[in-house]
Amino acid sequence: MLLVGEPILGDEEKNALCDVIDSNWLTMGDRVRAFEEAFAQAHGAEDSVAVNSCTAALHLILHALGLGPGDEVLVPALTFVATANSVLYVGATPVFVDIQSPDVPLMSLAEAEARCTPRTKAVILVHFAGYLPDRGAWQALARRRNLMLIEDAAHAPGLREVGTYGVAAAFSFYGNKNMTTGEGGAVIARDGALLAQIRQARGHGMTSGTRQRLDARTPTYDVTMIGFNYRLDELRAAIGLVQLRHLAHWNEARRALTAEYRRRLAAHCPDLTVPFSQPRPTTCHIMPVLLPADADRQAVIDHLRADGIQTTIHYSPVHRMTLYSSLWPDVSLPRTEDFARRELTLPLHPRMDAQAVETVAASLGAALRNHASAEAVA
Ligand SMILES: *Cc1c(COP(=O)(O)O)cnc(C)c1O
């Protein structure tokens, strides 16, 4: 089966894990610190904080910014549910904003501005599929409306622009992301005081960690804020250090495969819409396409599966999930809903080659000819 995504793991990761075992120090030691410094450097940032998921990273950011009950946070609905859940964690209200267009399925700036109220405090920008929104335009909106910009950069590690939009960015190293530690995440925030607060809240709000107490030979610590246990361990950091060294060329491979997809899909599937037709900075995290409005998506999925090709959907919109639709039944996002109905995510990962891209494009072309519409199948 050609999978939508798969990690690249090998002897380097195995050896790195063995070194951690041999060191007899399993969590929050030198490797976590080294990973934080290397990850920051890869993004042109001073420093970063490693955590155990992007979800934890988002929670820590919103918590440190003091967001809470009564505050509204603008979020896209075309995202993974964790983006909106993090807003609920701090008791604030997620306000869903539609996408710009099928070609640019990022949060619409015009609609975001229209949804601002005196209670709107922040925006969480999601770099959907790895494609970055227009930084200057969002920063101008943030100034006009006095909003804090937060990046959910789960799809976009390894670009220097990422982490420079606003107050902070959250990254994911989950197994299907551009680099992985199994579970894991990180925060970049350019304000050192904010990052220090996030670092402390990551570990129960304690004023020092196990390792610092060993080095300082002072066994005591204080707790000066509410904190959480969102720590990363040495095993994951060791994997992260290896993966980070490959990230730039893996992202380059993803961009080359995406360019190849654009050529082959244009040849095999003339009725297909391939979003992000205009160049913009991207990590090419996934390969989303939009089927023609009358295509039978399930039949296309089944056709590709029979050809040994996995596909997925990004995303079922968050505002249509039972939890969210029962809390906010009146949200209507027509462009997001149309996109989500027609979207299909094709395999894209650096182990693929041009031949695999040709196989997928040819299979999709045949599927679309066979299943042009639900009626044709019935
Ligand atoms: C994967 C993902 C997350 C959550 O990441 P975890 O590390 O699994 O918590 C959040 N937002 C987006 C857009 C994601 O794709």
The ligand as a Gaussian input file, in Angstrom:
#p B3LYP/6-31G(d) Opt

LIG

0 1
 C       -1.155000      17.198000      14.118000
 C       -1.780000      18.519000      14.347000
 C       -1.972000      19.039000      15.640000
 C       -1.744000      18.231000      16.876000
 O       -0.459000      17.770000      17.015000
 P       -0.110000      16.762000      18.213000
 O        1.378000      16.838000      18.271000
 O       -0.629000      15.423000      17.811000
 O       -0.763000      17.277000      19.439000
 C       -2.454000      20.314000      15.775000
 N       -2.774000      21.067000      14.703000
 C       -2.640000      20.601000      13.449000
 C       -2.985000      21.490000      12.297000
 C       -2.150000      19.301000      13.235000
 O       -2.041000      18.831000      11.987000

